[in-house]
Amino acid sequence: MSDSWNLNWTQTDGTSITIERSGGYTIASVERSVPGQFEQTQNTTESGEWLEPPQLEQDGNRSIVTIVAVHGRFEIEIDGLNVEVHIDDSAPPSPLPLTATPLFPIPVVPPSDLTCGQCGCAVGRGDRFCSQCGAPL
């Protein structure tokens, strides 16, 4: 995540909004100052690292910031001084695919043509007892 992904803007009514990531947390701060009065709201949500830059949608003084992070997709809805966080953690982002490469060749073992006389389970040539039913071979 880059610090340049943090968002800062001022709405038409003079409300100042900051969305930033600090450690594994997303912090939404809203401030409004009028003569003789200062109001502030802050919401902190455990999101993990951001995986892509936040997306901002605005409709008048209502803003929605969408963040895709390690712990899921977050929508931060800001309306005046009201901050609501909606979390969709049902489908967290997929990690990068991992490919497994064996450190040594895996031997191919042919299937056994020997079976246990009692239960019919496949057994190995050196087995003395059936691993399925315990019968002596």
SELUMRO-395677 format. One record per residue (C-alpha): residue in one letter; residue number from 1; y, z, x. Coordinates in pm, 1 decimal, always signed. Each point is the difference from the previous one (the first is absolute). Example, Ala and Ser with C-alpha at 12.3 -4.5 7.8 and 13.67 -1.06 7.14 Angstrom:
BEGIN
@residu A num 1 north -450.0 up +780.0 east +1230.0 $
@residu S num 2 north +344.0 up -66.0 east +137.0 $
REM end
This chain:
BEGIN
@residu M num 1 north +0.0 up +0.0 east +0.0 $
@residu S num 2 north +343.7 up -79.4 east +122.9 $
@residu D num 3 north +308.4 up +217.1 east -53.9 $
@residu S num 4 north +170.7 up -320.1 east -109.8 $
@residu W num 5 north -215.8 up +18.9 east -313.5 $
@residu N num 6 north +201.4 up +300.7 east -123.6 $
@residu L num 7 north +230.4 up -86.0 east -291.7 $
@residu N num 8 north +359.5 up +112.2 east -61.9 $
@residu W num 9 north +222.7 up -125.3 east -281.9 $
@residu T num 10 north +276.9 up +105.8 east -237.9 $
@residu Q num 11 north -23.3 up -75.6 east -369.6 $
@residu T num 12 north +291.8 up -120.6 east -212.6 $
@residu D num 13 north +68.1 up +356.1 east -125.4 $
@residu G num 14 north +43.8 up +126.4 east +360.0 $
@residu T num 15 north -345.3 up +159.8 east +26.1 $
@residu S num 16 north -132.6 up -20.1 east +357.5 $
@residu I num 17 north -376.9 up -47.8 east +39.5 $
@residu T num 18 north -219.3 up +23.7 east +309.6 $
@residu I num 19 north -374.1 up -73.5 east +20.8 $
@residu E num 20 north -159.6 up +87.9 east +333.2 $
@residu R num 21 north -332.0 up +88.4 east +156.5 $
@residu S num 22 north -31.1 up +309.3 east +215.4 $
@residu G num 23 north -343.1 up +66.7 east +145.9 $
@residu G num 24 north -248.6 up -59.3 east -281.5 $
@residu Y num 25 north +258.8 up +57.8 east -274.7 $
@residu T num 26 north +232.9 up -223.2 east -200.9 $
@residu I num 27 north +332.5 up +165.2 east -82.1 $
@residu A num 28 north +230.6 up -120.8 east -278.7 $
@residu S num 29 north +349.5 up +153.7 east +12.4 $
@residu V num 30 north +266.4 up -57.6 east -266.6 $
@residu E num 31 north +358.8 up +127.3 east +35.4 $
@residu R num 32 north +301.9 up -31.0 east -223.2 $
@residu S num 33 north +342.5 up +135.5 east +80.4 $
@residu V num 34 north +294.7 up +17.8 east -237.7 $
@residu P num 35 north +317.8 up +203.3 east +54.9 $
@residu G num 36 north -96.2 up +367.3 east -8.5 $
@residu Q num 37 north -373.4 up -64.5 east -42.5 $
@residu F num 38 north -292.0 up -98.8 east +221.7 $
@residu E num 39 north -349.5 up -64.4 east -138.9 $
@residu Q num 40 north -315.6 up -71.8 east +196.5 $
@residu T num 41 north -365.9 up -59.8 east -84.8 $
@residu Q num 42 north -283.7 up -45.8 east +245.6 $
@residu N num 43 north -365.5 up -86.5 east -50.8 $
@residu T num 44 north -260.1 up +18.0 east +277.6 $
@residu T num 45 north -338.9 up -167.3 east -49.3 $
@residu E num 46 north -296.5 up -9.6 east +238.6 $
@residu S num 47 north -50.4 up -372.8 east +42.9 $
@residu G num 48 north -127.4 up -51.2 east +352.8 $
@residu E num 49 north +132.2 up -284.5 east +212.0 $
@residu W num 50 north +167.8 up -291.0 east -178.4 $
@residu L num 51 north -204.0 up -317.7 east +37.9 $
@residu E num 52 north +281.4 up -238.8 east -90.2 $
@residu P num 53 north +375.7 up +16.8 east -59.2 $
@residu P num 54 north +104.1 up +161.2 east -331.2 $
@residu Q num 55 north +109.0 up -233.0 east -281.1 $
@residu L num 56 north +311.5 up +81.2 east -206.7 $
@residu E num 57 north +69.2 up -112.5 east -357.9 $
@residu Q num 58 north +325.8 up +95.3 east -174.3 $
@residu D num 59 north +114.0 up -16.6 east -358.9 $
@residu G num 60 north +347.6 up +149.5 east -30.4 $
@residu N num 61 north -21.3 up +361.2 east +121.3 $
@residu R num 62 north -381.2 up +7.1 east -32.0 $
@residu S num 63 north -195.5 up -82.7 east +316.4 $
@residu I num 64 north -370.8 up -31.9 east +73.5 $
@residu V num 65 north -127.7 up +10.3 east +358.5 $
@residu T num 66 north -360.1 up -110.4 east +57.5 $
@residu I num 67 north -172.9 up +125.7 east +312.1 $
@residu V num 68 north -348.5 up -97.4 east +116.9 $
@residu A num 69 north -131.4 up +277.8 east +222.1 $
@residu V num 70 north -321.8 up +143.6 east +137.4 $
@residu H num 71 north -47.5 up +226.7 east -304.6 $
@residu G num 72 north +61.4 up -274.0 east -258.3 $
@residu R num 73 north +278.6 up -185.7 east -177.0 $
@residu F num 74 north +305.8 up +206.1 east -94.2 $
@residu E num 75 north +279.0 up -85.5 east -241.8 $
@residu I num 76 north +309.2 up +215.6 east +31.8 $
@residu E num 77 north +213.9 up -30.6 east -311.1 $
@residu I num 78 north +361.4 up +113.9 east +34.6 $
@residu D num 79 north +226.0 up +26.9 east -303.5 $
@residu G num 80 north +323.2 up +187.8 east +71.4 $
@residu L num 81 north -107.8 up +322.4 east +172.7 $
@residu N num 82 north -349.5 up -13.5 east -153.3 $
@residu V num 83 north -276.7 up -93.6 east +248.7 $
@residu E num 84 north -355.9 up -65.8 east -120.2 $
@residu V num 85 north -291.1 up -103.3 east +221.3 $
@residu H num 86 north -291.5 up -192.8 east -149.7 $
@residu I num 87 north -310.7 up -23.8 east +219.3 $
@residu D num 88 north -278.0 up -254.8 east -32.8 $
@residu D num 89 north -266.3 up +140.1 east +230.6 $
@residu S num 90 north -287.2 up -157.0 east -192.2 $
@residu A num 91 north -4.7 up -294.4 east +235.9 $
@residu P num 92 north +137.0 up +103.8 east +338.4 $
@residu P num 93 north +71.9 up -289.3 east +231.6 $
@residu S num 94 north -302.7 up -136.5 east +178.1 $
@residu P num 95 north -27.0 up +88.3 east +365.3 $
@residu L num 96 north -37.4 up -284.7 east +241.7 $
@residu P num 97 north -359.1 up -124.4 east -4.0 $
@residu L num 98 north -216.4 up +141.8 east +274.9 $
@residu T num 99 north -267.2 up -207.3 east +159.4 $
@residu A num 100 north -303.4 up +173.9 east +141.7 $
@residu T num 101 north -147.1 up -128.7 east +320.1 $
@residu P num 102 north -313.7 up +177.7 east +116.6 $
@residu L num 103 north +16.2 up +137.9 east +350.9 $
@residu F num 104 north -354.5 up -116.1 east +61.4 $
@residu P num 105 north -229.2 up -250.5 east -174.2 $
@residu I num 106 north -178.8 up +134.2 east -304.2 $
@residu P num 107 north -370.5 up -84.1 east +21.3 $
@residu V num 108 north -154.3 up -180.1 east -294.2 $
@residu V num 109 north -311.7 up +183.4 east -116.0 $
@residu P num 110 north -249.0 up -208.2 east -197.5 $
@residu P num 111 north -107.0 up +150.5 east -330.1 $
@residu S num 112 north -315.8 up +203.8 east +10.0 $
@residu D num 113 north -308.6 up -139.2 east -168.4 $
@residu L num 114 north -158.8 up +346.6 east -2.7 $
@residu T num 115 north +20.4 up +205.8 east -318.9 $
@residu C num 116 north -101.1 up +348.1 east -108.1 $
@residu G num 117 north -326.6 up -4.1 east -193.4 $
@residu Q num 118 north +125.3 up +270.0 east -240.0 $
@residu C num 119 north +353.0 up -115.0 east -98.5 $
@residu G num 120 north +31.1 up -352.6 east +143.1 $
@residu C num 121 north +305.1 up +81.9 east +213.4 $
@residu A num 122 north +41.7 up -194.1 east +327.5 $
@residu V num 123 north -103.3 up +198.0 east +309.8 $
@residu G num 124 north +26.7 up -58.6 east +372.8 $
@residu R num 125 north -291.1 up -63.8 east +234.9 $
@residu G num 126 north +39.3 up +337.5 east +178.0 $
@residu D num 127 north +54.4 up +206.9 east -316.2 $
@residu R num 128 north -257.1 up +272.1 east -71.1 $
@residu F num 129 north +142.1 up +98.3 east -341.4 $
@residu C num 130 north +178.3 up -193.7 east -274.2 $
@residu S num 131 north +373.3 up +79.0 east +0.8 $
@residu Q num 132 north +18.2 up -56.4 east -376.3 $
@residu C num 133 north -286.0 up +208.8 east -137.8 $
@residu G num 134 north -131.5 up +189.0 east +306.7 $
@residu A num 135 north -353.5 up -136.0 east -25.0 $
@residu P num 136 north -196.1 up -17.2 east +328.4 $
@residu L num 137 north -47.8 up -357.5 east +124.8 $
REM end
